[in-house]
């Protein structure tokens, strides 16, 4: 019996009508996700975040999605009703956004938001939901979870807010976690703490992780496979441990434009873009 991947995407397009015609934000990409850590890397505007949102069908109208296949654990998610997608979001797949300030509800306490995330997908009492929320806050290394439980989002720091978001996204027990630059708004020291917490929980639960970032070196240390996107298409796929062997000029340009403390250079290279990259066919990242 063939094992089903957690996620299979074939020929995914994300499009937006404009006054000048259709704008293609994501252009015919294909990839799979198993119980692994998959990094999606590229510059701003490369289509990384749109890909993550498209997986959960969070593209707002008039934007629309087309694909030859979009399956989550073998289930077609492109054509299922929105009522079914609401059940899959959180229960099957969760997404951590870039900045908790814009993701947490400012008029609800931390505890209310985490317990709501749980009770939306599981029929548990308020007392059981509270106990599990406190346990989850403790798992993401938040001190005094009972105190934090009753705080509002504006009363917590950025790093704590991001850990609260991780707790809220993981408490329903999803199989897939999509992390959209979850540490971009944090200090470097706090970034590492948040990544270590997320990595430990993902490994412990045997989940599939899609880690979206513009930081190639960070992703290479944190993921198993890396997908490099440019202008809405996948230009290269490589194993994280063999990133230095990447051959595409765009990937090489990204690597050479980042400081390397172990191999310092007098000048960093400026990325030279080739117009031909934009029209080259997308590379498949299917397993």
ChimeraX attribute file (.defattr): number of C-alpha atoms within 10 A of each C-alpha:
attribute: neighborCount
match mode: 1-to-1
recipient: residues
	/A:1	3
	/A:2	4
	/A:3	8
	/A:4	14
	/A:5	17
	/A:6	21
	/A:7	22
	/A:8	23
	/A:9	22
	/A:10	19
	/A:11	17
	/A:12	22
	/A:13	22
	/A:14	23
	/A:15	20
	/A:16	16
	/A:17	13
	/A:18	10
	/A:19	6
	/A:20	6
	/A:21	8
	/A:22	11
	/A:23	14
	/A:24	17
	/A:25	21
	/A:26	26
	/A:27	25
	/A:28	22
	/A:29	24
	/A:30	23
	/A:31	20
	/A:32	18
	/A:33	23
	/A:34	20
	/A:35	17
	/A:36	18
	/A:37	25
	/A:38	26
	/A:39	30
	/A:40	27
	/A:41	28
	/A:42	24
	/A:43	16
	/A:44	12
	/A:45	14
	/A:46	20
	/A:47	23
	/A:48	30
	/A:49	22
	/A:50	20
	/A:51	23
	/A:52	22
	/A:53	17
	/A:54	20
	/A:55	23
	/A:56	21
	/A:57	18
	/A:58	16
	/A:59	18
	/A:60	11
	/A:61	10
	/A:62	9
	/A:63	16
	/A:64	16
	/A:65	18
	/A:66	16
	/A:67	16
	/A:68	12
	/A:69	16
	/A:70	24
	/A:71	19
	/A:72	24
	/A:73	18
	/A:74	13
	/A:75	14
	/A:76	12
	/A:77	20
	/A:78	21
	/A:79	12
	/A:80	10
	/A:81	9
	/A:82	12
	/A:83	8
	/A:84	11
	/A:85	18
	/A:86	14
	/A:87	13
	/A:88	17
	/A:89	20
	/A:90	25
	/A:91	22
	/A:92	18
	/A:93	25
	/A:94	24
	/A:95	25
	/A:96	22
	/A:97	23
	/A:98	20
	/A:99	20
	/A:100	22
	/A:101	17
	/A:102	10
	/A:103	14
	/A:104	21
	/A:105	15
	/A:106	13
	/A:107	11
	/A:108	13
	/A:109	18
	/A:110	27
	/A:111	24
	/A:112	19
	/A:113	19
	/A:114	27
	/A:115	25
	/A:116	18
	/A:117	21
	/A:118	23
	/A:119	16
	/A:120	14
	/A:121	17
	/A:122	12
	/A:123	10
	/A:124	13
	/A:125	11
	/A:126	13
	/A:127	10
	/A:128	13
	/A:129	22
	/A:130	20
	/A:131	14
	/A:132	16
	/A:133	27
	/A:134	22
	/A:135	16
	/A:136	21
	/A:137	28
	/A:138	15
	/A:139	16
	/A:140	23
	/A:141	15
	/A:142	19
	/A:143	12
	/A:144	11
	/A:145	19
	/A:146	17
	/A:147	12
	/A:148	20
	/A:149	20
	/A:150	14
	/A:151	16
	/A:152	19
	/A:153	23
	/A:154	14
	/A:155	14
	/A:156	15
	/A:157	13
	/A:158	19
	/A:159	22
	/A:160	22
	/A:161	21
	/A:162	28
	/A:163	26
	/A:164	27
	/A:165	24
	/A:166	27
	/A:167	25
	/A:168	27
	/A:169	23
	/A:170	27
	/A:171	23
	/A:172	23
	/A:173	18
	/A:174	19
	/A:175	22
	/A:176	29
	/A:177	25
	/A:178	25
	/A:179	22
	/A:180	23
	/A:181	19
	/A:182	26
	/A:183	22
	/A:184	14
	/A:185	16
	/A:186	18
	/A:187	11
	/A:188	10
	/A:189	9
	/A:190	16
	/A:191	16
	/A:192	14
	/A:193	16
	/A:194	20
	/A:195	16
	/A:196	14
	/A:197	15
	/A:198	21
	/A:199	16
	/A:200	13
	/A:201	17
	/A:202	20
	/A:203	14
	/A:204	9
	/A:205	13
	/A:206	14
	/A:207	21
	/A:208	23
	/A:209	27
	/A:210	22
	/A:211	23
	/A:212	25
	/A:213	24
	/A:214	21
	/A:215	18
	/A:216	21
	/A:217	17
	/A:218	13
	/A:219	22
	/A:220	21
	/A:221	11
	/A:222	18
	/A:223	20
	/A:224	17
	/A:225	22
	/A:226	27
	/A:227	23
	/A:228	24
	/A:229	26
	/A:230	23
	/A:231	20
	/A:232	23
	/A:233	28
	/A:234	29
	/A:235	23
	/A:236	20
	/A:237	22
	/A:238	19
	/A:239	17
	/A:240	23
	/A:241	14
	/A:242	12
	/A:243	20
	/A:244	13
	/A:245	12
	/A:246	16
	/A:247	11
	/A:248	13
	/A:249	16
	/A:250	21
	/A:251	24
	/A:252	15
	/A:253	15
	/A:254	21
	/A:255	20
	/A:256	16
	/A:257	14
	/A:258	14
	/A:259	14
	/A:260	12
	/A:261	7
	/A:262	6
	/A:263	6
	/A:264	9
	/A:265	11
	/A:266	5
	/A:267	9
	/A:268	13
	/A:269	14
	/A:270	11
	/A:271	15
	/A:272	10
	/A:273	11
	/A:274	9
	/A:275	8
	/A:276	7
	/A:277	16
	/A:278	16
	/A:279	10
	/A:280	11
	/A:281	13
	/A:282	20
	/A:283	18
	/A:284	20
	/A:285	20
	/A:286	15
	/A:287	10
